[in-house]
Amino acid sequence: MRPHHLSDRATEDPAGILVLQGRPLRPGITLEETARFGDDEWPMGPGVLQTQQRNLNLRFDSVGEEYRHVLKLFTYTALSGPLPPSEARLSLSSVYATFYNVAVFLRWLDINHGGRPISLITADTLLMYQRHLLTAHRSPQRRHALRAAVTFLWRYRQPLGTEALRLDPRRIPGWREQGARPSENTTARIPEAVHSRTLVWAMRFVNDFADDIITAVTTWEKLRRPRPPSRNARHVNDASITDYLANAHADGKPLPGFNGRVNHAAIARTIGCNRRAVDDHAVKFADAARELGVSDFVYLDVNVKGRIDGNPWIDGVTLDPARDDSLAVLTQMLQAACYITVAFLSGMRDSEVKHLRNGCSTTHLDGNGRPYRWTVTGLAFKGEDDPAGVAATWVIGAPAAQAISVLERVQAHSHNRTDWLFAPIKTGPGIGSAGRHGNKTMTNAGSNRQLNRFITWVNDYCRARGLRDSIPYVDGKPWRLSTRQFRRTLAWYIARKPGGSIAGAIAYRHHSIQMFEGYAGTSDSGFRAEVEAEQALTRGEDLLAAIDRNEHTNLTGPAAQEAEQRLQKMGRDARFGGTVTTDRQRFLRLITVNAPAVYPGKYVTCVYTHSKALCRDQNQTTDSTPDLGNCKPLACKNVALTEANRATWQAELTSIETELKSTPLLPPLLIAKLQDRQRQITQLLDRDGTPA
């Protein structure tokens, strides 16, 4: 269907035009079922293709009657109408956000200027709105978004016709805020102390607690399964109840119940008789309860195997959804733990995590049958041409693969039985509201609530049991987790902690290789750029610190003099002085453009000169940075050594000497190789700073 031009009200009545024409729709939805121009509410759900996104509604009664037509014109143009030259089609989520930001401006205009036509708005009016934003909104990012929305009333002036702005707000002096950098990524990095404890507890759930929780899920689903009505004769039911009570007395086992009251329905399901038959023996069960007691844990009867400090991690699993040890709460916490593990150990975006399905993970084995790599296949969206996503593969860590396996087991046994791993889990009493928005998977807001509930659960658990490994507060309050923070935090760890570890379990250098490999593959995720930015910042900070400590004057190796000259020049550059590192974006630009080509590393400090580099193809003249993964430190003339570099090599020499003295003797060929490497390392360490 060809898009209609709607700017001229004198043309055909636009009320019946389908506003989602040309947009891909969800399977099973026909265009005729979708919103029309004349409607006062336009549901966007039929065009929302990502399973975790909410069904968005555009409500035109959010603005006064005099501005509804222009808001509809703008929204229709953004959705599917003919676009002005050089304008790109907005995503549905961007249309939704811009719609309500434009509505903020139109409501302000209605209140403060009596419904003045947009075409009559002057620069003074727009500057009044700018001053209003400065007082009404504290966030510079929020103010920028609200101003940017107003500019669409100028950018779309052709389709808006006589109802468009007559001037470009961006050209009005004073419209922009001085010093504002709205494009900077302001996503907070999770503090190291918070992140390490959170990941430790997530992996405890995945590795130690999951089996107990899944056992409870399986038991509950079996017990709640509908059974045909019991036609047992009264004497048969009486006999079954008598046997049940006798066994309970013999075992000294409490009766199932909530808050001290016997759960007759649970006993009926266990025995396999009618609930009414149990009610008829209420006095007997009350007498037994006074003698044996009532326990919330008996019904699911989980034999707890998970341990913390050698003790069972939980007394049992209840069905009371108000308790932290209930089946409903524990399954939610297990899903949150799996999200934390997968999101951090894959670098995937929330939309990518949410589209993981049963069977998405693959374990790769070497020739001896040992696992050496784990991959996951799903859909990528950002930067892709297909709004429905394209197939993509990521390399992940073994703990993330284990978390995926756990989710597959949970979803296979839960009430809704789905192959979407991050679908809302429906298990246990009181779960009717799970997934109430109709999404196949959890929304971003739902995941954020679940993640922060996880922190609360862990801290309440530690407090109740006197454990000292709770998740610490930041500035006196719990850290607020969000799905966006994991990817940013992973980039920081890869760039800042090469070779390090978190909670003594995750090898960051190992994962650095995995993450780069995965993102260099089928998905243009932008993750490499995030990591490279963090690495550039780290390099700049390390170089400035070395200059401050005069470490550049004590270098050895073939490139030592060149390194000293470059770093002395950097130290004299006033642009790197003062507190420049407090401005992340400015410092990044300085490092990218003006920093010397000196790259500190664990074994060597690379003083990059392309003509001498052994890591690069000399026929390629465009390489301006080293390929550190292909470094040949014992032969390259771009090598300089710091005290820390020399200590690393010295440690390797000590290791080689130990190997050569070991018994039984090593094979002659291996001895020769070790001796040759020993000789090369010694020669490198003996070199002074004289250029080769």
N, C-alpha and C positions, 0 to 999 in steps of 0.2 A: 504494500500500500504506500503510495507516494505521500510524503508529508505535506500538510496544508500550511499556507501562509495565513495568519490570523490577525495581523496588525490592523487591518481595515475592518471596522465593525459593520460597514455597509455591505460587505460581501455576505455569502451564505451563512446561515445560522451555524455557529461552530459547536453548539451544545452537544451534538452527537459524535464528535470526532473522538476516536479512541486514542488516548494520550500515550499509551505504551506501544503504539504501532512501531515496528522496526526493532523493538527490543526483544532479545531472546527471553522466553518464558519458561517457567518450571514445567517439567513433564506433567501432562494431564490437564494443563490449563489452556483454554482457547482464548484468542484475542477478544472475542465477543463478550467474554465474562469479565473483562477488565474495565477500569474507570474510563469515563467519558468527560469531555471538557466541561460540560454543564454541571457535573456533580460538585457538591460542596466538600466532598472528601474523596481523595484519590488514594486507594490502597496500593502500595507498592509491592506487597507480598508476592504477587504473581511473577514479578521480574527479579526477585531476590534469589540468586542461584547458589549462593554459598550457604551451606547447611547451618552455620552458626549465627548467621545474621538474623536480626529481628524482622518481623513483618512490619514495615514502616508505613505509616499513614500520613498523608499531607492534608491538613485541615485548614480550609480557606476561611472558616469562620474565626480564625485566630487574628484576623485583621478586619478593619471596618469595611462596610459595603463599598465605599467609594474606591477602595484600593484592591478589591478582590480580582477585578478583571485584569489589571496589569500584573498582579502576582500570578494569575493563571497563564497569561501570555509568557511571562518569564519562565515559569515552570515547564510549560509545554515545549517551549523552545529548547530548554536544557534536556528534556527527556527524549523528544523524538522529532521536534520541528526542524525546519531548515535553519542551519547555523550560519552566523556571519562568517565571512572569510577569516581564516587563520584560527578560528575557535575550535577546540577539540570537544568531543562529546563527553560530558561528565558521567561518572559512575552513579548508580542509584544512591549510594551512601553520600556522595558529594552533593547530589541534587537535594537530598533530604536536609543535610546540614545547611546548605546555602539558602534553601527555602525558609527555614526558621530564622536564619540570620537576617534575611531581607525583611521578614515579617517584623523583627525587632525595630528596624528602621521605619517601616510603614506605620507601626503603632506609635512610635515617637512623633512622627510627622503628624499623625492624626491628632494627638493630644496637644502638641505645641504649636501647630500651624493650621489647625482647623480644617484638615483634609485638603490642603493646597495641592493642586495637580503637580505631578512630578515634573512635567515639562516646564513649570514656572519656578522650580527650585533654583536658588542662586548659590554662589560660592559662600556667602555669609551664612546661609542656612546649613550648608554642609559643615562649615567650621563650628557652628553651634552644636551640631551633632557630635563632632569630634570632641569638643569640650565636655559634652555630656558623658561620652564614653570614658573619658579620663577620670571622672568622679564616680561613675556607676560601676566600673569594672576594674578590679585590681590587677588582673592578669594581662600582661602585654600581648600574649598570644590570643586571648579572647578578644581584645580590642582590635587586633589585626584582622581576625576572622570577620568581625562585624563590619569593619571598613571595607574589606575585600568584597563582601557580599554586595555592598552598595554600588561598587564599580560595575557590577553586571548590568545595572540599569542603564549604563552608558555603553558598555561593550556589546549589549544586545539591542542597540538603538534601532537597527534596521528592522528586525522582526517586531519590536515594540512600537514602532511608528510614532504617532503623536503622543504616546504615553511614556516615552523614554526621557531620560535625563538629557539636557541640552549642553552639558559640559562634562569633561573628564575629571572626576575628583582627584585623580592621581597627579594632575598638573596644578592643583591649587596649593600655593605655599601654605605650609602649616597642617596639611592633611595627614602627612606621615609623621610618625614620632621619631625624633632624633635619637640615633643610637640603637634603635630597635632592630633586632635580627630575628624576625619571626621564623625564618627557614631553618634555624639551628635546631638540631635534635635535642629536645629538652627532656627526653625520657630519663627518669632517674635510674642510676645503677644501684642494684641492691648492695647495701654495705656488706663487706666481707664477713663480719661476724654473724650477721643475720643470714646471709646466704649459706654459709658453711653449715650452720646448725639446721637450717631448713632442709638442705639437701641430705644431711645425715638422717633426719627423721623421715624424710620421704623414702630413702632407701631402706630404712628399717621396716616401714610398711610394706614395701615391695618384696623384700627378701625374707623378713622374719614374721610379719603379722598376716600376710596375704592368705596363707593357707587356712588359718583359723577363720578369717572373715569369709572366705569362699565356702568353707565347710558349713558355716552358719547360713549362708545364702542358699546353698543346695538343700539343707535340711528344711528351711522355711518353705522353699518352693514345693518340696514334696508334701509337707504337712498342709499347706494351703490349697493344694490341688483339689478341685471339686471331686467328690466321691458320690456314687449313686446312693440314694436314700437307703438307710439300713432297714432291712425287713426282718431283722433277728427277733425272735420271740422274746418276750419280757424276761423269761427265765435265763435265756442266753446272755442278754445284756447284764442281768444281775450277776451272773457267774463271772463275766468278764470284769465287771467293776470290783467284785470281791477279790479276784485274782490280782488285779492292779493294786489294790490297797494292801493285800498280803505281801506282795513283792516290795512295795514301798516300805512297809514296816520291817521286813527282813533285811533290806539293804540300808535302812536308816536314812532313806533318801527323802529330801523335802518334796512337797508338791509344787507343781508349777503355778505361778500367780504373779500379780502385780500389786505392789504396795501392801503386802500382807493379806491380800484376798485371793482365794483359790480361783484359778482360771478354768472354769468348767468346760469351755469350748476347747481349750488345749487338751484337756484330759480326754474328751470325746474323740478328738482327732487321733490322739495316740492309741486309744483302745480300738477305734473303728466302730463306735456305736453312735447312737443318736444323742444330741446334746440334752434332750429332754430326759433321757434315761439317767444321765449324770445328775441333772437337777433334782430328780426324784430321790437321790441319795445325798442331798446337800448336807444333812446332819452328820452322816458318816464322814464325809470329806472335811467338814468343819472340825470334828473330833480329831481326825488324823492330822489336820493342820496344826492344832494346838500341841500335839505331841511331836510331830516331825518338823514343823515349821513350813514356811512358804519361801520359795526362792524364784527370783526373776530369771535365773540361768537354767533352770531344769528343763524347760520346754525345748529349747534348741540343743541343750546338752552337749556343748562343744568341749571336747577334750583339748584344752589349750596347750599348744606346743611351742609357740613363740616365747622367747625369753628376753629379759633385760636384766643384766647383772646376775644371771643365773636363776632368776625368778620368773614365774609366768607373767607375761606382760599385762594380763587382764584376768579377772576372776571368771569371766564368762561373757556371753553375749545375750542381751535382753531384747525384748520387743517394744519396750517403752520408748517412743521416739523423743521424749523429753530428756532422756539420759544420754550422756556421752558414750556409754558402752552399749548403746542400742544398735541393732542391725542397720537401721536406716542411716544413723550418723556415721558408723564405721565404714559402710560402703562409700559414703560421700568422701570421707577422709582418705580412703584408699584410692579413689579416683583422683583426688587432688594430688596425692603423692605421686601417682603415675604421671600426671600432667607435669609436675615439677621436674621429674626425672627425664621425661622425654624432651620437654622444651629446652632444658639446659644442655642436655647431652646430644642435641641434634642441631641447635641453632635455627630451628624452624619457626616461622611466624605462627601466630594463633590460628589464622585461617588454614594453614597447612597442617597443623596438629589436628584440628577439628575434622579434617577430611580423611584421617587414617581409618582403615577398615580392617576387618578380620582377615588375616593372611597377608598383611602388608609387609611384615618383617621377614628377612631372609638371613640365615646364618651361612657364611661361606667357610668351607673346610679346606685345610691344606692336604697335601698328599698322604699325610699320616692320620687324617680324620680329625685333626684338632681344629677348633674354630679360630679364625684369625681376623675375620671382618664381619660386621653386621650392617646390613643396609635396610632401608625402609622406602617403600614406594607409595606415593600419594599424588596430590594435586597441588600445583603452584598457581598463584593468581597474579601477584604483583609483577608488573612489567610484561605480562603476557597479553597476546592479542585476543585470546578467547576468554570472554568473561566467565565461562563455565569452568575455567582452569585447564591446565595442560599437565600431562603425566610428568612426574619428576621423581628423582631418586636421591636420597641423602645417605651418607655414611654416618652411622651412629655408634655409640658405645655399647658394650655388653649390658650395663645396667638399664639402658633405655630399651634394649631388646627384651630384657626380662620384664620391664614394666608393661610393654605391649602385650606380652604373653599373659600377664596377670589380668589385664583388661579384657582380653579375649575370653578368659575363663569366667570372669564376673559377668560380662554381657551374655554369655552363653547360658548362664543359669538364672539370670534375673527375670523378672516378670515380663518385661517387654521384649526380650530376646532379639537383639538387633546386631548387625555386623558393624555398626558405627561405634568405634571404641569410646568416643566421648559423647555419646548420647546420654541424656539424663537417666541415671540408674533408678529403676523403680523396683524396690524390694523392701519388704517389711511393712508393717501397718503404718497408715498415715502418709502414704507417698502419692496420693492421687493428684497432687498439684505439680509433680515433677514434669517438666517439659510443657508447661501450660501455654507457652507461646506457639506451640505447634512446630517447633524446630526439630529437625532430625538430630541435631547435636546441640550442646549447651551454647548459649549466647556468650559473648565476651563478658557482659556484666555478670552473668551467672557464674562463669569461671572465676572472675575476680572475687565474688562473694565466697565461693568455695575455698579459694586459696587463703583468704584472710580468716575464714573459719578454721582452716587447718592450723594456722599459727595460734589462734585462741585455744584450740583443742590441745595442742602440744603443751602450751604453757599451763593450762589448767591441769593437765595430766601430771606434769612435773611438780607442780605445786602440791597436788594431792598426795604424791608419793615421795616427796622430799628429794627429787632428782635435781641435779645441779646443771644439767645440759638443756635448759630451756632456751627458747629463741630470744635473744636480748632485745630490749627496747632501744629506740633511737630518740634522743632528746626527750626522754621521759615517757614515751608512748610507743605502742606497737608499730612496727613498720607496716605500711600499707602496700601489699603486693599487688601487682597487676601483670597481666599476661605479656605486656610490651617490655617489661623489665628484663626478662630472662635472656633475650637475644642480645640486648645491650650489655648485660653483665658478662655473658659468654665472650663477647668481643673484647671486653676489658681483660678478662682472665687470660685469653690467648695472647694478647699483646703484652700484658704486664707480668705474667707469671709463667713464661716458658720453662718447662722442666719442673715446675712446681707441682703442688697437689692440694686438694681440698679434702679435709677430713681424713687424710692419709690414704685415700682410696683412688682418686681420679688423677691420672697422669696427664697434665695439661699439654706437655709437649707432644705426647702421643695423640691427644685429641686435636691439637692444632693441625697436624697432618691430615687427620680424618675430616675435619670440617672443611678445610680448603679443597680437598679432593671431592667431597660431596657437592660443594657449591660451585666448583668449576665444571660440573657435569651438566645435567639437563635443565637446571633452573637458574635464570639470571636474577638472583635474589638480592644482590647488593650487599650481601654479608661480607664478602671479601673487602669491599670498600670500607665498611665499618671497622673491620679488624685493622686494615692498613692505616686508617686514621689514628686509631689508638696506638699502633706501633710507632707512627711518626711522632706523636706526642711523647711517648716514652723515650724515643731516641733523643729528641730535643732536650728533655729534662735530664737525661743521663749525660749528654755532652756538656750542658751548662754546669752540672754538678762536678764533672771531671775537671773543667776549667777552673772552677772556684777552688778546688783542692790541689791545683797545679799538677794533676796527674799526667797531663799531656807533655810535661817536660821530662818524664821518666819512662818513656816508651822505648821498646827495643823492637828488633825485627826489620826486614828490608824496607818497609814504608814508614818507619818511625819518624824520620825528619819531616816528611810530607804531612803526616798527621799533625805534628806539632805546629807547623806553619799554618795549616788550615784552622786549627782550633784557636791559635793565637789571634788570627784574623776575626774569628767569630766572637772571641772575648772582647775585642775592641769595637765591635759593631754595637752602637748605642741602641739599636732596635731590639736587641736581646736583653737589655738591661732592665733594672727595676723589677716590677711585679708583673711583667708581661705574661707569665704563666698562669695568672689568675683569669685571664681572658682566653678561654679554650679555643674559640674560633680564630682569634687574631694570632695566637701562638701557632696554631696549626698552619695558617697561611704562611707565616714567617718560616717555619721549619720546611714547608714544602718548597718554597721559592728560594730562600736565602741560606739555608743551613748547609754546611760543608758536607761533602759526600763521605762521611765517616760513620760507620755502622758498628757499634759495640756488639759483641757477642760473647758466648761462653768460652770458646776456645781462642778466638782471634778478634781483633778489631779491624774490620775491613776499611781500607783507605782507597775507595774505588777510583780507579782510572781504567777506562774501557780498553785502551790499547794493551794493558798488562793483564787484564782479567782472564783467568782460566775458566771461570764459570760461564762465560758468554761466548757465543759464536763471533769470531772476529770479522766475519763477513757482514754481520749486522751492525750498522753504525747507529741505530736508534736507541740502543739500550743505555739508559742513563743511571740505572741502579743495578746492584749486584743480584745474582741469583744465589741467595744464601743457602738454599737447599742443595746446590751443586758446588758448594765451596770445596776447594782443594788446598787446604791451609798449609800443608807441608811443602808445596811447590810454588804457590802463587807469590808474586812480588808485591801484591797489594796488602800484605799482612803486616800489622803492627801488634805488639803485645803489651797489655797492661799487667800490673802485678797480679790481678785476678786471673788473667789469661795464663800467665806463667804458672800459677799455682794449679790450675786445672791440668796443664800438660805435665807438671811434676807428679801429680797424683796418678796420671796414666803411666808414667815411667815406673813408678813404684809398683803398680799393678802388673806391668809387663815383667819386671824383675821377679816378682812373686811367682808368676806363671812359669818363667824359665827355670826356677829353682824347685818347682813342684815335682813330686814323685807320685806315680811312675813318670818317667820322662815323656815329654810330648813327642809326636811324630817329627822326624827331621825336617819335613817341608814346613810345618807349622813353626818350628823353632826358627827356621831361616826367615820366615815372614815377620815374626815378632822381633827378631834381632835387627832386621832392616828398618822396621818402624821405630825401634828404639834409637837407632842411629840417626834417623831423620829428625825425630823430636829433639834429640840432644843438639844437633846442628842448629835447629831453629832457636833453641833456648840460648845457645852460645853466641848468636848473632847480636851485635850491637846495633845502634841506630843508623849505621852508614848505609846509604842507598846502594842497592845491588846494581 
